[in-house]
Amino acid sequence: MDPSVSSPSFASSSSSSSSWFPGIFRSRSGKSGSAGGGSLPVMASADGMPGSRKNQLRGYLFKYGSKSIQGIIHNQENLSLYRYLEPLSIALENEKWSLVQPLLSSSYLGYGTSSLDQDAVELDQLIGHLINKENSEGVVLLGHSTGCQDIVHYLRTNSAFSKAVRGVILQAPVSDREYRATLPETAEMIDLAAKMIGEGRAMDLMPREANPDAPITAYRSFCLMYHSLCAYTGDDDMFSSDLSDDQLRLRLGHLSNTPCQVIFSMADEYVPDYVDKKALVERLCRAMGGAEKVEIEWGNHSLSNRVQEAVEAIMDFVKREGPKGWDDPWS
């Protein structure tokens, strides 16, 4: 099974960024989907109702495992970089779950021209498809890095199918602002993006030095990559250590109604040395209304050096917060 397979996306083709977003679904019937590595053609509309002829989006949904309980993986860079994905899919299969991978507009190189709002729309379309076409009755979302922002933002939207989210796992929820503040070019690029937006060129691409990894618009640079990701209290500024407890609750408090697990790598290379990681993860969990805390000693950002610990933590949460005791969200 090779989870790094390249394919058309669920919502649109795009190409690598620094993070991904996943989740897990349960089926309302015993019907199994395609076998491991199989692809399911997907048709959804911009209003989130599969089958509608208006603004249809066509793509492929990759499902690993044949069990009727399902999962989502959204990745913005090469899936092969995340070594725990394959053993995780095997562990899920053994527990009668399976793993589903959609690619969104922000996946791979697309993150520089997409937005949190667009991700939320596409995620809701995907959950709608699984509810209506795959008989899913619930989902646990798993996010890595900025994929954690996707989850937090999506659940704040109260979108049509967000009530089907039964659990959330945030792996490596780190502050892009605090990390990028350590880079010498950040301040200059913030000023340039603001200037371009002021001149009415928000959708023009920034110079290559603004983001060598992928093309990025001035709007995305200022509102996401620099303003949102790197400006104090920007849209993506959800996990910074210098936010007050009240500010963290304002950003994360709506998760208190959903079972949450926070997996924090205690040697994360994207967290500046001055940040007290233990104190930060404690404050994040408290802001979420008492989320479960998992500290992985010496773990790096992607947990490639702590694969077994990552799989064990995720599976422990899924087995506790999964099908047992779930009600049909549509009853």
C-alpha positions as a Markdown table, in Angstrom:
| # | Residue | x | y | z |
|---|---|---|---|---|
| 1 | Met | 0.0 | 0.0 | 0.0 |
| 2 | Asp | 1.5 | 3.3 | -1.0 |
| 3 | Pro | -0.3 | 6.3 | 0.5 |
| 4 | Ser | 1.8 | 8.7 | -1.5 |
| 5 | Val | 0.0 | 8.0 | -4.7 |
| 6 | Ser | -0.5 | 11.0 | -6.9 |
| 7 | Ser | -3.9 | 11.6 | -8.2 |
| 8 | Pro | -6.6 | 14.1 | -9.2 |
| 9 | Ser | -8.0 | 15.9 | -6.2 |
| 10 | Phe | -11.4 | 15.7 | -4.6 |
| 11 | Ala | -12.2 | 19.3 | -5.4 |
| 12 | Ser | -9.6 | 20.4 | -7.9 |
| 13 | Ser | -6.1 | 19.5 | -9.1 |
| 14 | Ser | -3.3 | 21.2 | -7.3 |
| 15 | Ser | 0.1 | 20.4 | -6.4 |
| 16 | Ser | 4.0 | 20.6 | -1.6 |
| 17 | Ser | 3.4 | 22.6 | 1.5 |
| 18 | Ser | 4.0 | 21.9 | 5.1 |
| 19 | Ser | 1.0 | 20.1 | 6.5 |
| 20 | Trp | -2.0 | 18.0 | 6.1 |
| 21 | Phe | -5.4 | 17.4 | 7.5 |
| 22 | Pro | -7.1 | 14.0 | 8.2 |
| 23 | Gly | -10.2 | 12.5 | 9.8 |
| 24 | Ile | -12.1 | 9.2 | 10.4 |
| 25 | Phe | -15.7 | 8.1 | 9.4 |
| 26 | Arg | -18.0 | 5.4 | 10.5 |
| 27 | Ser | -20.5 | 3.8 | 8.2 |
| 28 | Arg | -24.3 | 3.5 | 8.9 |
| 29 | Ser | -24.4 | 0.1 | 7.2 |
| 30 | Gly | -22.2 | -2.9 | 6.8 |
| 31 | Lys | -21.3 | -2.0 | 3.3 |
| 32 | Ser | -17.6 | -2.0 | 2.6 |
| 33 | Gly | -16.0 | 0.4 | 0.1 |
| 34 | Ser | -13.2 | -0.4 | -2.3 |
| 35 | Ala | -10.3 | -2.4 | -1.1 |
| 36 | Gly | -7.0 | -0.9 | 0.0 |
| 37 | Gly | -5.6 | 1.7 | -2.3 |
| 38 | Gly | -8.7 | 1.8 | -4.4 |
| 39 | Ser | -10.1 | 5.1 | -5.8 |
| 40 | Leu | -13.7 | 6.1 | -5.7 |
| 41 | Pro | -14.9 | 8.7 | -8.3 |
| 42 | Val | -16.5 | 11.6 | -6.5 |
| 43 | Met | -19.0 | 14.2 | -7.8 |
| 44 | Ala | -20.0 | 17.0 | -5.4 |
| 45 | Ser | -21.4 | 20.5 | -5.9 |
| 46 | Ala | -20.3 | 23.8 | -4.4 |
| 47 | Asp | -23.3 | 23.9 | -2.2 |
| 48 | Gly | -22.2 | 20.6 | -0.6 |
| 49 | Met | -25.1 | 18.5 | -2.0 |
| 50 | Pro | -23.8 | 15.6 | -4.1 |
| 51 | Gly | -25.6 | 15.0 | -7.3 |
| 52 | Ser | -26.5 | 18.7 | -7.8 |
| 53 | Arg | -25.7 | 20.0 | -11.3 |
| 54 | Lys | -24.7 | 23.4 | -10.0 |
| 55 | Asn | -20.9 | 24.1 | -9.8 |
| 56 | Gln | -20.0 | 20.4 | -9.8 |
| 57 | Leu | -16.5 | 19.4 | -8.8 |
| 58 | Arg | -15.1 | 16.1 | -9.9 |
| 59 | Gly | -12.2 | 14.2 | -8.4 |
| 60 | Tyr | -11.0 | 11.0 | -6.7 |
| 61 | Leu | -11.2 | 9.8 | -3.1 |
| 62 | Phe | -8.5 | 7.3 | -2.1 |
| 63 | Lys | -9.6 | 4.8 | 0.5 |
| 64 | Tyr | -7.2 | 2.4 | 2.2 |
| 65 | Gly | -8.8 | -0.6 | 3.8 |
| 66 | Ser | -12.0 | -2.5 | 3.1 |
| 67 | Lys | -13.8 | -1.9 | 6.4 |
| 68 | Ser | -17.1 | 0.0 | 6.6 |
| 69 | Ile | -15.7 | 2.5 | 9.1 |
| 70 | Gln | -13.8 | 5.1 | 7.1 |
| 71 | Gly | -11.2 | 7.8 | 7.5 |
| 72 | Ile | -10.0 | 11.0 | 5.7 |
| 73 | Ile | -6.5 | 12.1 | 5.0 |
| 74 | His | -5.8 | 15.6 | 3.6 |
| 75 | Asn | -2.2 | 16.3 | 2.9 |
| 76 | Gln | -0.4 | 19.4 | 1.6 |
| 77 | Glu | 2.9 | 17.7 | 1.0 |
| 78 | Asn | 4.2 | 14.3 | 0.1 |
| 79 | Leu | 2.4 | 11.7 | 2.1 |
| 80 | Ser | 5.5 | 9.5 | 2.2 |
| 81 | Leu | 7.1 | 12.1 | 4.5 |
| 82 | Tyr | 4.6 | 10.9 | 7.2 |
| 83 | Arg | 5.9 | 7.5 | 8.2 |
| 84 | Tyr | 3.1 | 6.7 | 10.6 |
| 85 | Leu | 0.4 | 6.8 | 7.9 |
| 86 | Glu | 0.9 | 3.3 | 6.6 |
| 87 | Pro | 1.1 | 1.6 | 10.0 |
| 88 | Leu | -1.9 | 3.8 | 11.1 |
| 89 | Ser | -4.0 | 2.5 | 8.2 |
| 90 | Ile | -3.1 | -1.1 | 9.1 |
| 91 | Ala | -4.0 | -0.5 | 12.7 |
| 92 | Leu | -7.3 | 1.1 | 11.7 |
| 93 | Glu | -8.1 | -1.8 | 9.4 |
| 94 | Asn | -7.6 | -4.2 | 12.3 |
| 95 | Glu | -10.1 | -2.2 | 14.4 |
| 96 | Lys | -12.6 | -2.3 | 11.5 |
| 97 | Trp | -11.8 | 1.2 | 10.3 |
| 98 | Ser | -10.3 | 2.3 | 7.0 |
| 99 | Leu | -8.5 | 5.3 | 5.8 |
| 100 | Val | -9.7 | 7.8 | 3.1 |
| 101 | Gln | -7.5 | 10.4 | 1.5 |
| 102 | Pro | -8.9 | 13.4 | -0.4 |
| 103 | Leu | -6.8 | 16.0 | -2.0 |
| 104 | Leu | -8.1 | 19.6 | -1.7 |
| 105 | Ser | -7.4 | 22.8 | -3.6 |
| 106 | Ser | -4.8 | 23.7 | -1.0 |
| 107 | Ser | -2.9 | 20.3 | -1.3 |
| 108 | Tyr | 0.6 | 20.3 | -2.5 |
| 109 | Leu | 1.6 | 23.5 | -4.2 |
| 110 | Gly | -2.0 | 24.8 | -4.1 |
| 111 | Tyr | -1.8 | 26.2 | -0.6 |
| 112 | Gly | -0.3 | 29.5 | -1.9 |
| 113 | Thr | -3.5 | 30.3 | -3.8 |
| 114 | Ser | -6.1 | 28.8 | -1.6 |
| 115 | Ser | -7.7 | 29.7 | 1.8 |
| 116 | Leu | -9.1 | 28.3 | 5.0 |
| 117 | Asp | -12.6 | 29.2 | 3.8 |
| 118 | Gln | -12.1 | 27.3 | 0.6 |
| 119 | Asp | -10.7 | 24.3 | 2.5 |
| 120 | Ala | -13.8 | 24.4 | 4.8 |
| 121 | Val | -16.1 | 24.4 | 1.8 |
| 122 | Glu | -14.4 | 21.4 | 0.2 |
| 123 | Leu | -14.2 | 19.4 | 3.5 |
| 124 | Asp | -17.9 | 19.9 | 3.9 |
| 125 | Gln | -18.5 | 18.6 | 0.4 |
| 126 | Leu | -16.4 | 15.6 | 1.1 |
| 127 | Ile | -18.2 | 14.8 | 4.4 |
| 128 | Gly | -21.5 | 15.3 | 2.6 |
| 129 | His | -20.4 | 12.8 | -0.1 |
| 130 | Leu | -19.5 | 10.2 | 2.6 |
| 131 | Ile | -22.8 | 10.7 | 4.4 |
| 132 | Asn | -24.9 | 10.5 | 1.3 |
| 133 | Lys | -23.0 | 8.1 | -0.9 |
| 134 | Glu | -20.9 | 6.0 | 1.5 |
| 135 | Asn | -23.4 | 5.7 | 4.4 |
| 136 | Ser | -21.0 | 7.3 | 6.8 |
| 137 | Glu | -22.5 | 8.2 | 10.2 |
| 138 | Gly | -19.6 | 10.1 | 11.8 |
| 139 | Val | -16.1 | 11.3 | 11.4 |
| 140 | Val | -13.0 | 11.9 | 13.5 |
| 141 | Leu | -10.7 | 14.5 | 12.0 |
| 142 | Leu | -6.9 | 14.3 | 12.3 |
| 143 | Gly | -4.8 | 17.3 | 11.4 |
| 144 | His | -1.1 | 17.9 | 11.1 |
| 145 | Ser | 0.6 | 21.3 | 11.4 |
| 146 | Thr | -1.5 | 23.9 | 9.5 |
| 147 | Gly | -4.0 | 21.1 | 8.9 |
| 148 | Cys | -4.9 | 21.7 | 12.5 |
| 149 | Gln | -6.0 | 25.3 | 11.6 |
| 150 | Asp | -8.2 | 23.7 | 8.9 |
| 151 | Ile | -10.0 | 21.6 | 11.5 |
| 152 | Val | -10.4 | 24.5 | 13.9 |
| 153 | His | -11.7 | 26.8 | 11.2 |
| 154 | Tyr | -14.0 | 24.2 | 9.7 |
| 155 | Leu | -15.7 | 23.4 | 13.0 |
| 156 | Arg | -16.2 | 27.2 | 13.6 |
| 157 | Thr | -18.2 | 27.5 | 10.3 |
| 158 | Asn | -21.1 | 25.3 | 11.5 |
| 159 | Ser | -21.2 | 24.0 | 8.0 |
| 160 | Ala | -24.0 | 21.6 | 6.8 |
| 161 | Phe | -22.1 | 18.4 | 7.6 |
| 162 | Ser | -19.9 | 19.6 | 10.5 |
| 163 | Lys | -22.3 | 18.0 | 13.0 |
| 164 | Ala | -21.0 | 14.6 | 11.8 |
| 165 | Val | -17.5 | 15.4 | 13.3 |
| 166 | Arg | -17.4 | 13.2 | 16.4 |
| 167 | Gly | -13.7 | 13.7 | 17.4 |
| 168 | Val | -10.7 | 15.8 | 16.6 |
| 169 | Ile | -6.9 | 15.0 | 16.8 |
| 170 | Leu | -4.5 | 17.8 | 16.4 |
| 171 | Gln | -0.9 | 16.6 | 15.7 |
| 172 | Ala | 1.8 | 19.3 | 15.8 |
| 173 | Pro | -0.5 | 22.4 | 16.3 |
| 174 | Val | 2.3 | 25.0 | 16.1 |
| 175 | Ser | 2.5 | 28.7 | 15.5 |
| 176 | Asp | 3.5 | 29.6 | 12.0 |
| 177 | Arg | 3.8 | 33.2 | 13.2 |
| 178 | Glu | 6.4 | 32.4 | 15.9 |
| 179 | Tyr | 8.4 | 30.2 | 13.5 |
| 180 | Arg | 8.4 | 32.7 | 10.6 |
| 181 | Ala | 9.4 | 35.5 | 13.0 |
| 182 | Thr | 12.7 | 33.7 | 13.2 |
| 183 | Leu | 13.3 | 34.1 | 9.4 |
| 184 | Pro | 15.0 | 37.3 | 8.2 |
| 185 | Glu | 12.7 | 38.0 | 5.2 |
| 186 | Thr | 9.4 | 37.9 | 6.9 |
| 187 | Ala | 9.0 | 41.6 | 7.9 |
| 188 | Glu | 9.9 | 42.7 | 4.4 |
| 189 | Met | 7.5 | 40.4 | 2.7 |
| 190 | Ile | 4.6 | 41.5 | 5.0 |
| 191 | Asp | 5.2 | 45.1 | 3.9 |
| 192 | Leu | 5.4 | 44.1 | 0.2 |
| 193 | Ala | 2.1 | 42.0 | 0.4 |
| 194 | Ala | 0.3 | 44.9 | 2.2 |
| 195 | Lys | 1.5 | 47.3 | -0.5 |
| 196 | Met | 0.4 | 45.1 | -3.4 |
| 197 | Ile | -3.1 | 44.7 | -1.8 |
| 198 | Gly | -3.3 | 48.4 | -1.3 |
| 199 | Glu | -2.6 | 48.8 | -5.0 |
| 200 | Gly | -5.4 | 46.4 | -6.0 |
| 201 | Arg | -3.1 | 43.6 | -6.8 |
| 202 | Ala | -4.2 | 41.2 | -4.1 |
| 203 | Met | -4.4 | 38.2 | -6.5 |
| 204 | Asp | -1.0 | 38.8 | -8.1 |
| 205 | Leu | 1.8 | 36.5 | -7.3 |
| 206 | Met | 4.5 | 37.5 | -4.9 |
| 207 | Pro | 8.2 | 37.3 | -5.7 |
| 208 | Arg | 9.8 | 33.9 | -5.5 |
| 209 | Glu | 11.7 | 34.9 | -2.3 |
| 210 | Ala | 8.4 | 35.4 | -0.5 |
| 211 | Asn | 7.8 | 31.6 | -0.5 |
| 212 | Pro | 10.4 | 29.5 | -2.4 |
| 213 | Asp | 8.4 | 26.3 | -2.0 |
| 214 | Ala | 5.2 | 27.3 | -4.0 |
| 215 | Pro | 3.6 | 30.2 | -5.9 |
| 216 | Ile | 1.7 | 32.5 | -3.5 |
| 217 | Thr | -0.5 | 35.5 | -4.1 |
| 218 | Ala | -0.2 | 38.8 | -2.2 |
| 219 | Tyr | -3.6 | 38.1 | -0.6 |
| 220 | Arg | -2.5 | 34.6 | 0.5 |
| 221 | Ser | 0.9 | 36.1 | 1.6 |
| 222 | Phe | -0.6 | 38.8 | 3.6 |
| 223 | Cys | -3.9 | 37.2 | 4.8 |
| 224 | Leu | -2.5 | 33.7 | 5.3 |
| 225 | Met | 1.2 | 33.2 | 4.8 |
| 226 | Tyr | 2.2 | 36.5 | 6.4 |
| 227 | His | -0.7 | 38.4 | 7.9 |
| 228 | Ser | -2.8 | 35.3 | 8.9 |
| 229 | Leu | 0.0 | 33.0 | 9.6 |
| 230 | Cys | 2.6 | 35.5 | 10.7 |
| 231 | Ala | 0.7 | 38.5 | 12.1 |
| 232 | Tyr | -0.3 | 38.7 | 15.7 |
| 233 | Thr | -4.0 | 37.5 | 16.0 |
| 234 | Gly | -4.1 | 36.8 | 12.2 |
| 235 | Asp | -6.7 | 34.2 | 11.0 |
| 236 | Asp | -4.2 | 31.3 | 11.4 |
| 237 | Asp | -2.7 | 32.6 | 14.6 |
| 238 | Met | -4.3 | 29.9 | 16.9 |
| 239 | Phe | -1.5 | 28.2 | 18.7 |
| 240 | Ser | 1.0 | 31.0 | 19.6 |
| 241 | Ser | 2.6 | 31.0 | 23.0 |
| 242 | Asp | 2.2 | 34.7 | 23.5 |
| 243 | Leu | -1.6 | 34.7 | 23.1 |
| 244 | Ser | -3.4 | 35.2 | 26.4 |
| 245 | Asp | -5.7 | 32.5 | 27.8 |
| 246 | Asp | -8.7 | 34.6 | 26.8 |
| 247 | Gln | -7.4 | 34.9 | 23.2 |
| 248 | Leu | -6.8 | 31.1 | 23.1 |
| 249 | Arg | -10.3 | 30.4 | 24.3 |
| 250 | Leu | -11.7 | 32.8 | 21.7 |
| 251 | Arg | -10.0 | 30.8 | 19.0 |
| 252 | Leu | -10.3 | 27.3 | 20.3 |
| 253 | Gly | -13.1 | 27.3 | 22.8 |
| 254 | His | -15.7 | 26.0 | 20.3 |
| 255 | Leu | -13.9 | 22.7 | 20.3 |
| 256 | Ser | -15.0 | 22.1 | 23.9 |
| 257 | Asn | -18.2 | 20.5 | 22.5 |
| 258 | Thr | -16.1 | 17.9 | 20.6 |
| 259 | Pro | -13.8 | 15.2 | 22.1 |
| 260 | Cys | -10.3 | 16.4 | 21.3 |
| 261 | Gln | -6.7 | 15.0 | 21.5 |
| 262 | Val | -3.6 | 17.2 | 21.1 |
| 263 | Ile | -0.4 | 15.4 | 20.2 |
| 264 | Phe | 2.6 | 17.6 | 20.7 |
| 265 | Ser | 6.1 | 16.8 | 19.7 |
| 266 | Met | 8.5 | 18.0 | 22.5 |
| 267 | Ala | 11.4 | 18.4 | 20.0 |
| 268 | Asp | 9.4 | 20.0 | 17.2 |
| 269 | Glu | 11.9 | 21.9 | 15.0 |
| 270 | Tyr | 9.2 | 24.5 | 14.1 |
| 271 | Val | 8.7 | 25.6 | 17.7 |
| 272 | Pro | 11.3 | 28.3 | 18.7 |
| 273 | Asp | 13.6 | 27.3 | 21.6 |
| 274 | Tyr | 12.2 | 30.1 | 23.8 |
| 275 | Val | 8.8 | 28.5 | 23.9 |
| 276 | Asp | 7.9 | 26.4 | 26.9 |
| 277 | Lys | 6.3 | 23.5 | 25.1 |
| 278 | Lys | 4.9 | 21.8 | 28.2 |
| 279 | Ala | 3.2 | 25.0 | 29.3 |
| 280 | Leu | 1.9 | 25.7 | 25.8 |
| 281 | Val | 0.3 | 22.4 | 25.2 |
| 282 | Glu | -1.3 | 22.6 | 28.7 |
| 283 | Arg | -2.8 | 26.0 | 27.8 |
| 284 | Leu | -4.0 | 24.8 | 24.4 |
| 285 | Cys | -5.8 | 21.8 | 25.9 |
| 286 | Arg | -7.4 | 24.0 | 28.6 |
| 287 | Ala | -8.6 | 26.5 | 26.0 |
| 288 | Met | -10.3 | 23.6 | 24.2 |
| 289 | Gly | -12.3 | 22.8 | 27.3 |
| 290 | Gly | -10.0 | 20.0 | 28.6 |
| 291 | Ala | -8.7 | 18.3 | 25.5 |
| 292 | Glu | -6.6 | 15.1 | 26.0 |
| 293 | Lys | -2.9 | 15.9 | 26.1 |
| 294 | Val | -0.2 | 13.6 | 24.5 |
| 295 | Glu | 3.4 | 14.7 | 24.8 |
| 296 | Ile | 5.9 | 12.8 | 22.7 |
| 297 | Glu | 9.4 | 13.2 | 24.1 |
| 298 | Trp | 12.0 | 13.8 | 21.4 |
| 299 | Gly | 9.4 | 13.7 | 18.7 |
| 300 | Asn | 10.0 | 15.8 | 15.6 |
| 301 | His | 7.4 | 17.8 | 13.7 |
| 302 | Ser | 6.2 | 14.9 | 11.5 |
| 303 | Leu | 6.8 | 12.2 | 14.2 |
| 304 | Ser | 8.9 | 10.3 | 11.7 |
| 305 | Asn | 11.2 | 9.4 | 14.6 |
| 306 | Arg | 8.3 | 8.3 | 16.9 |
| 307 | Val | 6.1 | 6.3 | 14.5 |
| 308 | Gln | 4.9 | 3.7 | 17.0 |
| 309 | Glu | 4.1 | 6.2 | 19.7 |
| 310 | Ala | 2.1 | 8.3 | 17.2 |
| 311 | Val | 0.0 | 5.3 | 16.0 |
| 312 | Glu | -0.6 | 4.1 | 19.6 |
| 313 | Ala | -1.8 | 7.6 | 20.7 |
| 314 | Ile | -4.1 | 8.0 | 17.7 |
| 315 | Met | -5.6 | 4.5 | 18.0 |
| 316 | Asp | -6.1 | 4.8 | 21.7 |
| 317 | Phe | -8.2 | 8.0 | 21.0 |
| 318 | Val | -10.1 | 6.4 | 18.1 |
| 319 | Lys | -11.0 | 3.3 | 20.1 |
| 320 | Arg | -12.3 | 5.4 | 23.0 |
| 321 | Glu | -14.1 | 8.1 | 21.1 |
| 322 | Gly | -15.1 | 6.0 | 18.1 |
| 323 | Pro | -18.2 | 4.0 | 17.3 |
| 324 | Lys | -19.1 | 3.0 | 20.9 |
| 325 | Gly | -21.9 | 5.1 | 22.1 |
| 326 | Trp | -22.2 | 7.1 | 18.9 |
| 327 | Asp | -25.7 | 8.3 | 17.9 |
| 328 | Asp | -26.8 | 8.9 | 14.3 |
| 329 | Pro | -26.1 | 12.6 | 13.8 |
| 330 | Trp | -29.1 | 12.9 | 11.5 |
| 331 | Ser | -31.7 | 11.3 | 13.8 |
